[in-house]
Amino acid sequence: MTDILESTVVSSGGGEATCCAPNTACCSAPAAKWSWKALPGRKYLFSTWTIVLGAPLLVLILDQPQFVDFVVFAVKAFLGTLPYIAFAVALIAWLKAAGAEAYVGKAFEGRETVAICLAALFGGLAPFCSCEVIPFIAGLLAVGAPLSAIMAFWLASPLIDPPTLLITAGALGWSFAMGKAVFAVSLGLFGGAAVALAMRAGVFSDPVRSGSMASGCGCGASPRTGRPVWMFWRESERTAKFGVELKANAVFLIKWLALAYVLEAALVTYVPADVIARVVGGDGFGSIVTSALVGMPAYLNSYVAPPLLAGLMDQGMGAGAAMAFMIAGAVSSIPAMAAVWSLVKPPVFVAYLGLGFAGAVLSGLIFQLVV
């Protein structure tokens, strides 16, 4: 309790009691509280581009010998994804300019189960890592594909593809490689079915984050035919819409994937893969859960993981722990999480991580029992 000196007098005119101490808390305006939101330049200081440009600069200042490798890794990874970005951005802009969003979305109506199965199977064959799949997820969200089918593709796609299958078989044997392929499709089906049930209960009714490239609407179908105007360049309004969408979506995807690959470069440079792998050695249920937990944020791609895990299995690491680690690490990593966060709302983000973790643990347990 503070001591406040107040002086009350009776005014000569009306006899009202007033506060007459001009410098007391009674009469002065309350001091404004400082907030970090009022910090000058906060919009730029905490922006995505600040991290993208600031991280290499910090490496240059604090660890100059690693600077070239750091930048080269991030740039190469980004350039490898650039064709997918260009394809996804152009496709989304075209669909929105043509007014085909609702039209394409209707193609999935009443076919959710088929869509989930096809998405899981196609995801198991698609040669995308957890970051490269982001442009396609954004495209599917933009055209109104059901979230259940998107989740099936999202979970299955980073796990296995023909080159990874052969590399895994060479290092860990065909039983491990085929097991991972089966678990990839199964995880997609499991995730798709779980999301479908949740949506029927009213969950995930509005999954897309506001301001992402997957949100918004296009020009609409032709008012005369009710169908999309595929040759949009014949109408100036649709042509303008195409240009706006092309630019906005390109900036969005480039920004977030640049962040993802800078984070990936940091993990590869300062957290070596063999160090990560050695943390998850051991056998039993506890090791499987630990492997999944450590594998989710770590970056250990499908080409590096098999030979490292083969050496650890020779030293006593359980097959189930190795499987859980490979699946968790492929589905999600810190770079991929950053890109996922930009597209969907927190409940969908949490569901994606939860399904990935649960699928990794279940895959490890089943594989441990089978082999």
C-alpha positions, 0 to 999 in steps of 0.5 A: 500500500502506498502513501498518497498525500491528498489535499481536499478543499472546498471550492468557493463556487460550488462546495465540491471536494476536489483534489488539488495536489498537482504532482500526486498520483491522484491528479497525474495520468498513469504511467504507460507500461512498457511492452515488447510489442511497442519495441521499435522495429520489432516487426523486422527484428523477429521476422523470418528473414532476420533468422534466415540472414542472421544465422549465417552472419552469426556463423561468419562472426563466431565460427568462420571456418564453418561459414562456407560449408554452412551456406553451401549446404543451405543453398544446395538444399534450397535449390534442390527444392526450388523446382517443387516450389516453382511447380506448386506456386504456378499450379496454385496461382493457375487454379485460383485464377481459373476459379477451380478451387471449389471445383477440384475440392468437389472431386474428393466429396464422397471419396475420402476413404479412396483418397486416403488410401491413394495418398498413403500409397503415392506418398510411399513412392514419392521421393520427397523429404519432410521439407520437399513435401511442403509445397505439395501440401500447400497446394492440396490445402489450397484446392480444398482436398480433405485434410485426412488425405493430406495427412496420409500423404504428409506422413507417408511421403518422407519415409520411403522412396525407391532410392531410399529402399535400396540404400536401407536394404544394402545397409540394414537388410531387406527385412528392415527395408521392406518393414519401413516401406510397410510402416510408411504406408501404414502410418499414412493410413493410420494418420488419415483415418485418425484425422477423418474420425476427428473431423467427423467429431467436429475437430479440424473444421478450419485447419489452414492458418490465416495468411498462409498460401493455402488460404484465400480464394480465387476469382470463382468459376465462370458465371455463365457455365459454372466451370473453371476458366482454364484459359484465364489469360483471356480475362484481365481480372483473372490474369491479374489474379494469377500474377498476385497469387504467383508473387504472394505464394512464391514469397511465402514458400521461399521464406519458410523453406529458406528458414527450414534449410538454414535450421537444417544447416545448423543441425548438420553443422553443429549436431553431427549425425553420429552423435545423434544416433549414439544417444538412442542406443539400447533395447526394449520399450524405453529405448524405442520411445526415447529413439522416437523422441530424439529422432523427431527434432533431429535431422538424420536423412534417409541416406545417412541414417542406414549405415549409422544405425547398422553400426549401432545395431552391431553394437547392441542397439535394438531393431525396434529402436532403430526403426522408431528412430528412422521413422520419427526422424523422417516424418518430422524434424525441426526444419520441417516443423518450421515449414509445417507451422506456417501452413496449418493452425496449432491443433493440426500441427500438434496432431501431425507431430502426435501421429508421427510420434505414435506411428514411430513408437508402434512401428518400433514395437511391432518390428521388434516383435516380428524380427 
